[in-house]
Amino acid sequence: MIQRVRAKRVRLERGIIILPSAFTLGNLFLGIYAMVSAARGEFETASWSIVFAALLDMLDGRIARFTATGSRFGAELDSLVDAISFGVAPGFLAYALFFDGQTWSWILSFLYVTAVVVRLARYNVEQAGHAKRYFHGLPSPTAGMVLATVYPFLTSAALSPVVGGAPSPQTVGILMVVLAALMLSHIPYPIVPRLSFRTPLATARSLLLALLAAAALAVPEYAIFPVLCAYTVWGVARSTVLGLVDRLPDQDPLLDEEGAGADEGDAEIRSVDYREIAPIRYPSSGARPAEGPARGSRPDTGGQREDTR
């Protein structure tokens, strides 16, 4: 009887561990499906697939934290999937929609995808494993959704007669360059706060988030793109006012004041600063030990690279 209970518990734990990765792989499925839809000419389907991929990307980390099943594997898998769903998929969608048939315009998609990959790599080195209040640069899911939803927004029934339908390739090219620059910038973008009703400010923030979510569900073609653009512009405006465009503070505002906790439950891992290691002092006789590192040298790590994440 006890063995059966233990076996059921083990199966349950395995199922819980697999759950966040299942959401991440669902994100990957939608990113691939967006490219397939774009290749078939189903551009609106491709756009909303990227939006749903972003929703799964938000849920997998929260599920990992809620179930305490975050792992280094999950964090790395999430970054690899994000590079596809919010880098390659939006870049391919933009190419299929606006640049197909032009000789060198695919370079714009290359630049956008490159910015997404570099931004994710920087995130893994600088912020993965740390509690966060802000993202360093525009998050790649936001950039991917902005690029994906510009077409359904401008071709919607209400706006198409006003703006003349789909944007021009030149406009989309400028948008891609701007999004790439913001992802690689030092601008801090606030994370989406959790719902809370403990204080009046938190209650107002939660009600605003609920209102925006309701609008996104009711009229997604009219609500999602303007909200994402407002978030993007807010980060730039805030940084300009606070003088944070050129240089961020050494510690704040990217990390939580407590400095503990991880995005997917990972342990916090910091790199070693060898300048902080005290120099080796030898006896007054001047004798040096027969073995050991020379003065000022780095300790032997067995040939393995030091993990800076």
C-alpha positions in Angstrom: 0.0 0.0 0.0 2.8 2.4 0.9 4.6 1.6 -2.3 1.5 2.3 -4.3 1.1 5.7 -2.6 4.8 6.5 -3.3 4.5 5.5 -6.9 1.5 7.7 -7.4 3.3 10.6 -5.7 6.3 10.1 -8.0 4.1 10.1 -11.1 2.3 13.3 -9.9 5.6 15.0 -9.3 6.8 14.1 -12.7 3.6 15.4 -14.2 4.0 18.7 -12.4 7.7 19.0 -13.6 6.6 18.4 -17.2 3.8 21.0 -17.1 5.9 24.2 -17.5 7.9 22.7 -20.4 4.6 21.6 -22.0 3.5 25.2 -22.1 6.9 26.2 -23.5 6.6 23.6 -26.2 3.1 24.9 -26.9 4.7 28.3 -27.5 7.1 26.6 -30.0 4.2 24.9 -31.8 2.4 28.2 -32.2 5.6 29.9 -33.5 6.1 27.2 -36.1 2.4 27.3 -37.0 2.7 31.1 -37.5 5.4 30.5 -40.1 3.4 27.8 -41.8 0.4 30.0 -41.9 2.4 32.9 -43.4 3.8 30.6 -46.1 0.2 29.7 -47.0 -0.9 33.3 -47.2 -3.0 33.1 -44.0 -1.4 36.2 -42.5 -4.0 37.0 -39.8 -3.8 33.5 -38.5 0.0 33.8 -38.3 -0.4 37.1 -36.4 -2.7 35.7 -33.8 -0.6 32.6 -33.4 2.3 34.7 -32.3 0.1 36.5 -29.8 -1.1 33.2 -28.3 2.5 32.1 -28.2 3.3 35.1 -26.0 0.4 34.2 -23.7 1.9 30.7 -23.2 5.3 32.2 -22.7 3.9 34.3 -19.9 2.2 31.3 -18.3 5.0 28.8 -18.3 7.2 30.9 -16.0 4.4 31.6 -13.6 3.4 27.9 -13.5 7.0 27.0 -12.8 7.2 29.4 -9.9 3.8 28.4 -8.6 4.7 24.7 -8.6 8.3 25.2 -7.6 9.5 23.2 -10.6 11.7 25.8 -12.2 15.0 24.5 -13.6 18.0 25.5 -15.6 16.7 23.3 -18.4 13.4 25.1 -18.4 15.1 28.5 -18.6 17.3 27.6 -21.5 14.4 25.9 -23.3 12.3 29.0 -22.9 15.0 31.2 -24.4 15.5 28.9 -27.4 11.8 28.8 -28.0 11.4 32.6 -27.7 14.1 33.1 -30.3 11.8 31.2 -32.8 8.4 32.4 -31.7 9.3 36.1 -31.3 12.3 36.3 -33.6 12.1 34.0 -36.6 8.3 33.8 -36.8 7.6 37.6 -36.8 10.6 38.2 -39.1 9.3 35.6 -41.6 5.8 37.0 -41.3 7.0 40.5 -42.1 9.0 39.2 -45.0 6.1 37.2 -46.5 3.7 40.2 -46.0 5.8 43.2 -47.1 9.2 42.2 -48.6 8.6 39.1 -50.7 10.0 39.6 -54.2 12.4 42.4 -53.2 16.1 41.6 -53.6 17.7 42.8 -50.4 14.8 43.6 -48.1 15.2 40.3 -46.3 18.1 41.9 -44.5 15.6 43.8 -42.4 14.2 40.4 -41.1 17.8 39.3 -40.5 18.5 42.4 -38.4 15.3 41.9 -36.4 16.0 38.3 -35.7 19.6 39.1 -34.7 18.4 41.7 -32.2 16.0 39.1 -30.7 18.8 36.5 -30.3 21.3 39.0 -28.9 18.7 40.4 -26.5 17.8 36.9 -25.2 21.5 36.0 -24.8 22.0 39.2 -22.8 19.0 38.4 -20.7 20.3 35.0 -19.8 23.7 36.4 -18.7 22.4 39.5 -16.8 19.0 38.7 -15.4 18.1 35.1 -15.6 18.2 33.7 -12.0 17.5 37.1 -10.4 14.3 38.6 -9.2 13.3 41.4 -11.5 11.3 44.6 -11.4 12.3 45.7 -15.0 13.5 44.1 -18.2 16.8 45.4 -19.7 15.6 46.5 -23.1 12.2 45.9 -24.8 11.2 42.2 -24.1 11.2 40.1 -27.2 7.6 38.9 -26.8 6.4 42.5 -26.9 8.5 43.3 -30.0 7.2 40.1 -31.7 3.6 40.9 -30.9 3.9 44.6 -32.1 5.4 43.4 -35.4 2.7 40.7 -35.7 -0.4 42.7 -34.9 0.4 45.8 -37.0 -1.2 44.1 -40.0 -4.5 43.0 -38.5 -4.8 46.4 -36.7 -4.4 48.6 -39.8 -6.5 46.3 -42.0 -9.4 46.0 -39.5 -12.9 47.0 -40.7 -12.9 50.3 -38.8 -9.3 51.5 -39.6 -8.8 50.2 -43.1 -10.8 53.0 -44.8 -9.1 55.6 -42.7 -5.4 54.6 -43.1 -5.7 52.9 -46.5 -5.2 49.3 -45.4 -1.9 47.5 -44.8 1.2 49.6 -44.0 3.8 50.2 -46.7 7.0 48.1 -46.7 9.0 51.3 -45.8 6.9 51.8 -42.7 7.3 48.2 -41.6 11.0 48.4 -42.2 11.3 51.4 -40.0 9.2 49.7 -37.3 11.5 46.6 -37.4 14.6 48.8 -37.0 13.1 50.7 -34.1 12.0 47.5 -32.4 15.5 46.0 -32.9 17.1 49.1 -31.4 14.8 49.1 -28.4 15.5 45.4 -27.6 19.3 46.1 -27.6 18.9 49.4 -25.7 19.5 50.0 -22.0 16.0 51.2 -21.5 14.3 49.5 -18.5 10.8 48.2 -19.2 8.6 47.3 -16.2 7.3 43.8 -15.9 3.6 43.1 -15.8 2.6 43.4 -12.1 0.7 40.6 -10.4 -2.9 41.1 -9.4 -3.1 42.5 -5.9 -5.8 44.3 -3.9 -3.7 45.1 -0.7 -3.3 48.8 -1.4 -5.3 51.4 -3.3 -2.5 51.7 -5.9 -2.3 48.0 -6.3 -6.1 47.7 -6.6 -6.2 50.4 -9.3 -3.3 48.7 -11.2 -5.1 45.4 -11.0 -8.4 46.9 -12.3 -6.6 48.5 -15.2 -5.0 45.2 -16.1 -8.3 43.5 -15.9 -9.9 46.2 -18.2 -7.1 45.8 -20.7 -7.4 42.0 -20.7 -11.1 42.3 -21.2 -10.6 44.7 -24.2 -8.0 42.3 -25.7 -10.4 39.4 -25.5 -13.4 41.4 -26.8 -11.8 43.3 -29.7 -8.2 42.0 -30.1 -7.7 43.6 -33.5 -8.3 47.0 -32.0 -6.9 46.7 -28.5 -3.7 44.6 -28.5 -1.5 46.7 -30.9 -2.3 50.1 -29.3 -1.7 48.7 -25.8 1.7 47.2 -26.9 2.7 50.5 -28.6 1.7 52.4 -25.4 3.9 50.1 -23.3 6.8 50.5 -25.8 6.5 54.3 -25.9 6.1 54.5 -22.1 9.5 52.9 -21.5 11.2 55.3 -23.8 9.4 58.3 -22.3 10.1 57.3 -18.8 13.8 56.6 -19.5 14.1 60.0 -21.2 12.6 61.8 -18.3 14.7 60.0 -15.7 17.9 60.3 -17.8 18.4 56.6 -18.1 18.8 56.3 -21.8 22.7 56.5 -21.8 23.5 54.7 -18.6 21.6 52.7 -16.0 22.5 52.7 -12.3 24.9 49.9 -11.3 22.3 47.9 -9.3 18.9 49.4 -9.6 16.4 49.5 -11.3 16.7 46.0 -13.0 16.8 43.9 -9.9 14.5 43.6 -6.9 15.8 45.2 -3.7 15.8 41.8 -2.0 17.9 40.3 -4.9 16.5 36.9 -4.3 14.3 34.5 -6.4 14.4 33.6 -10.0 12.2 33.9 -13.0 11.7 30.1 -13.2 12.8 29.1 -9.7 16.4 28.9 -10.6 19.1 29.5 -7.9 20.8 32.8 -8.2 24.3 32.3 -9.7 26.7 35.1 -9.9 30.1 35.3 -11.6 33.3 35.7 -9.6 35.0 39.1 -9.7 38.7 38.2 -9.3 39.5 41.8 -8.5 37.8 41.3 -5.2 40.0 38.4 -4.2 42.7 39.5 -1.7 46.3 39.2 -3.0 48.3 36.3 -1.7 50.7 37.3 1.1 53.8 35.4 1.8 55.9 35.1 5.0 58.4 37.9 5.7 61.3 35.5 4.9 60.3 35.8 1.3 60.0 32.1 0.8 57.3 31.1 -1.7 55.3 27.9 -1.5 56.4 25.2 -3.9 52.9 24.9 -5.4 49.9 27.2 -5.9 48.9 30.0 -8.1 51.2 32.9 -8.9 50.4 36.3 -7.4 47.4 37.8 -9.1 46.6 34.7 -11.2 43.1 33.2 -11.4 42.5 29.9 -9.6 42.4 26.7 -11.6 38.9 25.8 -12.6 39.8 22.5 -14.2 39.5 23.8 -17.7 35.8 24.4 -17.3 34.3 27.7 -18.2 32.8 29.7 -15.5 29.0 30.0 -15.7 28.0 33.7 -15.6 24.3 33.1 -15.6 
